[in-house]
C-alpha cells in the first residue's frame, strides 16, 4: 500500500470511528423522550438494541457499581442498556484520542453527561473518561470491542437544573 493510500485509509478509519461514537451516543440518548422521561417499552428496547449493535458480539464492558459492572457480549449489553440507571440522560463525548493499527484501534473519550437518576429527581453532571478498543469486522465496519470507564465523577446540579431537567412526574402534579 502506498503512503498516500495508507494516509487516506487512516483518515477514513478515523471518520468511521467518530461516526460509530456518534451512532452509539444517539442511541443512548434515544432512550429518553423530549419530555425528559424514559422512553416507553418498544422505543426503549429499540434504542438499547441500537446502542448494543455498536459493539462486537464478544465485547467487554467495564464500569463501576450502578453502571453495569462487568458485562460480556452484545446480548447482555442490550439487556443492560434497556435498564438504564437514569430517568433522563444526554451524553456528550469529546476530545477523542486514537491509536490505529490495521484492523484494531484504541480510543479515549471524555464524557460529559447531564442526567436525572431513575430513583430521585436531582439532576446531576456525570464526568468521566472512556477507554475503548475497536475491531474492524470482516465487512469493513468498525465496532467497539471493549469499553472501560474511569475517573467517573457525579456532581449535583442544584435546584434550577432539577426544574429544567426533571419535570414533575404525573403523581406530583
C-alpha positions as CSV (number, residue, x, y, z in Angstrom):
1,X,0.0,0.0,0.0
2,X,1.4,3.4,-0.9
3,X,2.0,6.1,1.7
4,X,-0.9,8.1,0.2
5,X,-3.2,5.1,0.3
6,X,-2.2,4.5,4.0
7,X,-2.9,8.1,4.9
8,X,-6.2,8.1,3.2
9,X,-7.2,4.8,4.9
10,X,-6.2,6.3,8.3
11,X,-8.5,9.3,7.6
12,X,-11.4,7.1,6.6
13,X,-10.9,4.9,9.7
14,X,-10.9,7.9,12.0
15,X,-14.1,9.2,10.3
16,X,-15.6,5.8,10.8
17,X,-14.7,5.7,14.5
18,X,-16.2,9.2,15.0
19,X,-19.4,8.1,13.2
20,X,-19.5,4.9,15.4
21,X,-19.4,7.0,18.5
22,X,-22.0,9.4,17.2
23,X,-24.3,6.4,16.5
24,X,-23.7,5.0,20.0
25,X,-24.4,8.3,21.6
26,X,-27.6,8.9,19.5
27,X,-28.9,5.5,20.5
28,X,-28.0,6.1,24.2
29,X,-29.9,9.4,24.1
30,X,-32.9,8.0,22.1
31,X,-33.8,6.0,25.3
32,X,-35.3,9.3,26.6
33,X,-38.3,11.3,25.4
34,X,-38.3,15.1,24.7
35,X,-40.3,15.4,28.0
36,X,-37.1,14.1,29.7
37,X,-38.5,10.8,30.7
38,X,-37.6,7.2,29.9
39,X,-38.9,6.2,26.5
40,X,-41.8,3.7,26.5
41,X,-41.2,-0.1,26.1
42,X,-40.7,-0.7,22.3
43,X,-38.8,2.6,21.8
44,X,-36.6,2.0,24.8
45,X,-35.8,-1.6,23.6
46,X,-35.1,-0.4,20.0
47,X,-32.7,2.3,21.2
48,X,-31.0,-0.1,23.6
49,X,-30.5,-2.6,20.8
50,X,-29.1,0.1,18.5
51,X,-26.7,1.0,21.2
52,X,-25.6,-2.6,21.7
53,X,-25.3,-3.1,17.9
54,X,-22.3,-0.7,18.1
55,X,-20.4,-3.5,19.9
56,X,-18.8,-6.7,18.7
57,X,-20.7,-9.9,19.7
58,X,-18.0,-10.7,22.3
59,X,-17.5,-7.1,23.6
60,X,-16.4,-6.3,27.1
61,X,-17.9,-3.5,29.2
62,X,-16.3,-2.4,32.4
63,X,-18.0,0.3,34.5
64,X,-18.5,0.9,38.2
65,X,-21.2,-0.2,40.5
66,X,-24.6,1.1,39.3
67,X,-23.3,1.4,35.8
68,X,-23.4,-2.3,34.8
69,X,-20.2,-3.5,36.4
70,X,-18.6,-6.1,34.1
71,X,-20.6,-7.2,31.1
72,X,-19.6,-9.5,28.3
73,X,-21.3,-9.8,24.9
74,X,-23.7,-7.8,22.8
75,X,-26.8,-9.5,24.0
76,X,-26.0,-8.8,27.7
77,X,-25.2,-5.2,26.8
78,X,-28.6,-4.8,25.1
79,X,-30.3,-6.0,28.3
80,X,-28.3,-3.6,30.4
81,X,-28.9,-0.7,28.1
82,X,-32.7,-1.4,28.3
83,X,-32.5,-0.9,32.1
84,X,-30.6,2.4,32.4
85,X,-29.9,3.9,35.8
86,X,-31.4,7.2,34.5
87,X,-34.8,8.6,34.0
88,X,-33.2,11.1,31.6
89,X,-29.7,11.5,30.2
90,X,-28.0,13.5,27.5
91,X,-24.4,12.5,26.6
92,X,-21.6,14.5,25.1
93,X,-18.4,12.7,24.2
94,X,-15.5,14.9,23.2
95,X,-11.7,15.2,22.6
96,X,-11.0,11.8,21.3
97,X,-7.5,10.3,21.1
98,X,-7.0,7.3,18.8
99,X,-4.3,4.8,18.1
100,X,-4.8,2.8,14.9
101,X,-3.2,-0.5,13.9
102,X,-4.7,-2.0,10.8
103,X,-7.9,-3.7,11.9
104,X,-7.6,-2.8,15.6
105,X,-7.8,0.6,17.3
106,X,-7.8,2.2,20.7
107,X,-9.6,5.3,21.7
108,X,-10.0,7.6,24.7
109,X,-13.1,9.9,25.0
110,X,-14.0,12.4,27.6
111,X,-17.7,12.2,28.7
112,X,-20.0,15.0,30.0
113,X,-23.4,13.7,30.8
114,X,-26.4,15.6,32.3
115,X,-28.9,13.2,33.8
116,X,-31.6,12.5,36.3
117,X,-31.3,9.2,38.2
118,X,-34.1,6.7,37.8
119,X,-34.6,6.9,41.6
120,X,-34.8,10.5,42.5
121,X,-35.2,13.9,40.8
122,X,-31.9,15.7,41.4
123,X,-30.2,16.5,38.2
124,X,-26.5,15.5,38.1
125,X,-23.5,16.1,35.9
126,X,-21.5,12.9,35.3
127,X,-17.9,13.3,34.1
128,X,-15.7,10.5,33.0
129,X,-13.2,9.0,30.6
130,X,-13.8,6.0,28.5
131,X,-11.1,3.8,27.2
132,X,-12.3,1.9,24.2
133,X,-11.0,-0.8,21.9
134,X,-12.3,-1.3,18.4
135,X,-12.1,-4.0,15.8
136,X,-12.8,-3.8,12.1
137,X,-15.2,-6.6,11.2
138,X,-14.9,-8.7,8.1
139,X,-17.4,-6.5,6.3
140,X,-15.1,-3.5,6.9
141,X,-17.3,-2.0,9.7
142,X,-15.6,-0.8,12.9
143,X,-17.3,-1.9,16.1
144,X,-16.5,-1.3,19.8
145,X,-14.8,-4.5,21.3
146,X,-14.3,-3.0,24.7
147,X,-15.3,0.0,26.8
148,X,-13.9,0.8,30.2
149,X,-15.0,3.8,32.3
150,X,-12.6,5.6,34.6
151,X,-12.4,8.8,36.7
152,X,-16.2,8.9,36.8
153,X,-17.5,11.7,39.0
154,X,-21.1,12.7,39.7
155,X,-22.0,16.2,40.9
156,X,-25.4,17.5,41.8
157,X,-26.5,20.4,39.6
158,X,-28.9,22.2,42.0
159,X,-32.5,23.3,42.1
160,X,-32.5,25.3,38.8
161,X,-31.2,22.3,36.9
162,X,-33.7,20.0,38.6
163,X,-36.5,22.2,37.5
164,X,-35.2,22.3,33.9
165,X,-34.3,18.6,33.6
166,X,-36.7,16.7,35.8
167,X,-40.3,18.0,35.2
168,X,-42.9,17.0,37.7
169,X,-43.9,13.4,37.4
170,X,-47.6,12.6,36.9
171,X,-48.1,11.7,40.5
172,X,-46.5,15.0,41.6
173,X,-48.9,17.2,39.6
